Each structure stands twice: as C-alpha cells, then as structure tokens.
C-alpha cells in the first residue's frame, strides 16, 4: 500500500503539506469551506455545503496521496501484505484493503502507527462507498493517544480536526434536511386540504347553479384566456374552458380563415339537432365585420356558433381544449353545452374579446 514520502520527514501541519504541493490556497484555515456554519435553507444550498465539506477532506487526503508513495518495507511478510492491500485499494475494494491492514497490525505491531494512519484515510476516502468517519476518527485518535512519538501524530491531529468538521456539518445538513422535509410535507398537506376545499366549493357552486332559474344576460368570451363566462346583472354565474378556431389570433376577416371573431354580437338562433350536440348561433358578421371584408374584397364568412363536441366523439370530454380545433366556433364539452344552452336565451349579448 502507498505511504506518502512526505511523512518520512519531520511532521508538519497539513497546511504546510498543501503549500509544498501547490494546494496552500485551498486549505487556508480561514476558508469558508472549512469553517462556515452557514444555515442552508434549500436543498441546492445544502448539497453544495455537503460537497464543500467532503471536498475539504478530499483535498487534505489528496495532498497526502498524490505526493509520492512507497511500500511498507519492514520485512517480506509486511511487504507482501502491503502490496495486497495496495492492490485492493487501487481496485476500489476498500474493505479488503482494510482487512489486509488489520493483518499487518496483528503480525507486525511495530508498524501499527503507520497502518492506523493509512486505515484512517481509507475509512474517510471520498470514493469509499462505505466510508465511516467515526472509524476514521478512531484510527487517528488511537494513533495520537497511543503513539505520542509517532511521526504521523501531527498529521493525524489535523485529520481529526478536518473530519470532526465534516461530521458537524453533516449533522447540521441532516437536521436542516429533516426540517425541509417536514415543511414540504406540511405544505403538501395544506395543498391537499386546499384542493379538498376547492372541490367542496365547486360542488356547492354547481348545486347553486343548478337551482338558478334566472337566465344569463351576457356571454363573455375571452380568447387569450380560452374562457367563456356567463353573467347575470354583472354577476358571474359560471365559467368554462373553451377551444377556439385553429387560427385563433386576431379577429375573423374572411371565410375559411379559421379565426374566431372579435366584437359584440347576440345569440340569434339555436339548434337542438346540431352535428355538435347542441349549438347557439352568434350573429357574426356584424356591420363592422362586413365593412372590413368589403374593403379587402372578400366574403366575411359566417356560421359561427357556441357548440359541444362532434356527435360520436363525446368521450374526449374536456381534453378537447388541449388544442384549438374548430373552424372559428367556440367549443365546450357536451355537459357544459347543455348548461349554456339552458341558461342562454336567444337575444343574449355575446362579447368576444381578443
């Protein structure tokens, strides 16, 4: 297994190690990556904070791992176990590597401080999917406690400091994530409650609507909002989602342009045997429409209606509003058309806005 050459020199701080290998700016102790305890309030910030914590530890580890390696050389048995541990590590088999190091400690106790240091690094290694910061701490703490003269003692103390920072920040992140999850669940519950109340309101409104006997005196059609509203004396009776002509932007100008008109009209007739369930005929074209068409030398067209779904296709129901499919008419579902047909008598004003 690798052991950093730098550790064969008199021990010095990780900051000096980092500076020696061009990593000084990253490991400044004043860096917010190492010292910040900022409270993160959303998932993205917490993810970044966690990454910073792990990144700080990784920089410390990398400053050791990348500065040159040598095998443990105290005897052929130790070298063999070390090579096996190193091979397992390089293949990402961290548990197997740790197992080999435990064998080195059992058979070669004189190497225990070096082995404890390397095991501590493996336990905290970012690529170790089974990383265990607590076991890493135990390795470094045992080294500091039991081997006061070890040349790895100072570096182990720095690793203890870094890992404790990571553990503290992980706990903060976990606590805040729990708070976020609780808040999200509360918001979800409130959303469900609101949806339930909205359904209750809609049912009550439908009951009130069903009991109404007074007809609408105006139909307001708002093209941009794809909305039809029935009004009585300025009061909204009910609104409906609608589909328009296949070319909905702008007023109708000529026959065949697939545009829905814009302007003020009336319901001038009705058809209970319509090919589109039921229909109310709109008095398009008005005088303004006729003059516009005459100026450009075209027929203004006509036959604009409020109607339901084409006979035989009622199963599409309200999904029909996902696309503007008429030739200039205003379409609703069959059930909605039955309501509109009942509440809108001939002579009712129809205002169609852009």
N, C-alpha and C positions, 0 to 999 in steps of 0.2 A: 504494500500500500504506500501511497505517496506520503511523504512528510516534508514539510517546507524547509528548504535550506536556511531560510531567514531565521528559523527558530534555533539554529545551531549557534547563532551569535548571542551575545548578552541580551537578555529580554528588554524590549522597549514597547511602548504603547502602540495600539493598533493605528492610531493617528499617524505615528511616525512610519509605520509599515506602509500605510496608504500613501503618504507623501513620497516615500522612497520609490514607489512604483507608479507614480503619477496619479494617485487617487485621492490626494490630500483634500481638494475642494469638496469632494463628495462626502467625506467623513468628518467635516468640521462639526464639533460638538454643538455648536450653536445652530446647526442646520435644522429647519423646521421638520425635516423628515425624521430626525431622531428625538426631538424634544417637544414637538407640538402635541397638545392635548385638546386641540380644537374639536368642538362638538359638531359632528356631521349630521345634517337633518334630512338628507335624502339618500337614496340607495347609491347613486352615482358617486357622491362625495365619500360615502363610506367605503365603496370599492376602491377609490383612489387612495384613501387613507390607509387601507389594509395593504394595498400594493406598496405604498411607501415604507411601511413598517417592514414587510418582508424584503423589500429591495435594500433597505439599510443593512439588514442582517446578511443578505447575499453579498453586498459589497465588501463587508468585513470578511466573509468566508472567501470570496473570490480573491481578495488581496493576499490571502494565505495560499490558496490552492494554486494560483497561477504564477507564483513567484519561484517555481523550481521545486522538483520533487526528488526524494531519494528513498530507497527501501530501508526498512529496519534491518540492521546488519549484525546484530548481536547473536551470532551462531546460525548454523544452517537450518535448524528447525524453525527458528523465528523468521528467517528469510523466506522459507517455503510458505509458512502461514501468511506472511505479509504479502507475498506475491498472489496467493489465492484471494486474500481479502481485497487486494487492489483490483484483481480481475473482476470479482463480483461487483465492486463499486463502479468500475468503468462500464459494466453492462446494466447498471441500474438496479442490481439485486442487493439492495441496502441491508435487508435483514440477514442475508447470507454473509455479507461483508462484516456486519456487526458480530455475527456468530464466530467468525474466524478471529476477530479481535479478542473476544472473550476467551478463546482458547490460548491466545498469546499471553494474556494476563495470568491464566491458570498455570501455564507451563514456564513462563518467563516473568515472574513478578517484578524483576528489576526494571522491566520496560513499562510498568503499569502507568506511570505518569504520562508518557508519550501516547500510549494506547487510549487512556481516558480522554486526552485532548482530541485525538482523531475520532473517537466514538462520539464525543460531544458534537463535533462538526457534522458527522453523518446524521445524527438524530435531528439536527436543525437544518439540514440541507434543503434548499427550496424545491429540488426535483424529487425529493423523497416523499412519495405519496402517503407514507405512513409516518411523516415527521412527528416528533414528540418533543416539544420544547421543554417539558418538565424533566424528561430523561436526559436531555442535553444539559440542562441546568445541573442535574445531579452529578453528571460526569465532571463538569468544570468545578463544581463546588467541592466534590471529593478530592479533586486534584489540588485545589487551593488549600483545603483543610489538612490533607494527609501528606502532602509533599511540599512543605514550605520552601525548600531549596530548589525546587524544580525550575528549569529554565522556561517551562511553559506556564508558570504560575501567573505572571503579569498579563500575558495574553488571555489566559483563562478568565481573569478578573474582568477584562474588557468584554469578553464574550458574555459573561454573566450579566453585565450591565446592559448590553445590547438585547439579549434575549428577554430579560425582565421587561424592557421597554415594549418589546413585541407583545408579550403576554398581557401587559396592562392595556395596551391599545386594542388588542383583540377583545378583551373583556369589555372595554368601552364600546367598541363597534357592535359586539353581540348584544349588549344592553340596549343600544340605540336601535338596532335592527328589530329587537323584540318590541320596542315602543312603536316603531314604524308599522310593524305587522299588526299590533293591537289597534293602532289608529286606522289602518286600512280596513281592518275587519269592522270597526265601528262605523266607518264611512260606508262600507258595503251594506251593513245592517240598516243604516239610515236611508241609503239609496233604495233598499228593498221596501222599507217602510213607506217611503215617498211614493214608490211605484204602486204599492198596495192602496195607499190613499188616493192616488190619481185614478186608479181603476174604479175605486168606490165612487169618486166624484163623477167619472164618466158614466157609470151605471145610473147614478141619480139624475144626471143631466138627461140621459136617454129617457128615463121614466117621465121626467118633467116635459121633455119634448113630445113624447107620445101622448101626453094628456092635453097638449095645447090644441086649441080649436081655432085660434086666430091665425089667419094666413100670413105669409111674408108679404111685405110691400116693396121689397127691393132685393135683387140678387147682385152681389158684388163679386166680380171675378178679377183676381189679381194674377196676371200671367207669370210674372217673375217668381212669385211665391208658390205658384201652382196650387192656388187656393180659391175655393168658392165659398162664399158666406151668405147665409140667409139672414135678412134683417127685418124687424118689425118695429116701426116708430123709432128707428135709430138703435134699437137693442139687438145685439147679436143673438140669433136663435140657435144656429148651429153652423159649423164649418166643415168643409170636405176637401180632401186632397184630390187633385184632378190631373188628367192628361190633356195635352193640347194638340194642335196641328203639328205635323212633322217638321215644319219650318217656323217655329214659334216667335222668333224675334221680329218686332216691328208689326205695324198694322197690315191687315189684308188689303191688297191693292188690285188683284185681278183673279179671275177664275183659274183654278188649278195651281195656285202658288203655295198651297198647304199652310197658309198662315191663319191664325185666329184673329178676328177683327179686334179693334180697339175703339172705344167710343161708348155712347149711350143709346140703348135700344129698348125694346119691350118684348115680352113674350106675346107673340101674335097668333100662335096656334099650338096644338098638341096632337100627338099620335100615340094611341094606346096599342097599336099594332105595328110598331116600328121594328125594323130589322135589328135594331139595337135596344131591345127590351121595351123601353119607353122613351119618348123624346119630347122636348119642348122647343118649338121653333123660335129663333131670335130674328128680329126684324132687320137684319142686315140685307142689303146695304141701305144706310140712311142717305140723306141728301148730300152730306159731305163726302161720303164714300163714292157716290155716283159722280160727283163733280171731279174728284181726284182721278177716277178711272177714265172719265171722258177726256181729261187733259192729256193723258198719255195714250189715248186711243185704244183702250182695252175694255173688256167686259169685267165688271166688278165681281161677278160670281154671286153666289148665294147659297141657300140651303144650309145655313149654319144653325146647329142645334146643341142643346144640352141633352146628352143621352147616356144610356148604360152600355154594357158590354154586348158585342155582337151575339145574336142568338146562337146557342150551341157552344159558346165559349165562356159561359159564366163561371166556370171553375177557376179561371185565372184570378178572379176576385180582385183584391186591392193591389196585387202585384202588377196590374196593368199600368200603374202610374210610374213604373220604373223607366218608361220610355214614352215620349210623345208620339202617338201612333195614329191620330185622326187626320182627316183632310182639312182641318180647320175648326172642327167642332170642339166642344168641351165634354169630356167623358168622366163618368164616375162609376162605381160598382152598381150592380142591379139593385141591391138592397137600398143603397143610398139614393138611387134614382127614384125608387118608389116613394121615399120620404119627400124628395124635392117635388116630384110630380103632384103629391098630395097637398103640399103647402104653398105651391107657387101657381096662382091662377093666371089665366090669360090677362094681359094688360099690365102685368108686373114689370117695373123698371129693371133693366139689366144694364149695369155699368161694368165695362171691361177696361181695366187699367193695364198699362204695359207691364 
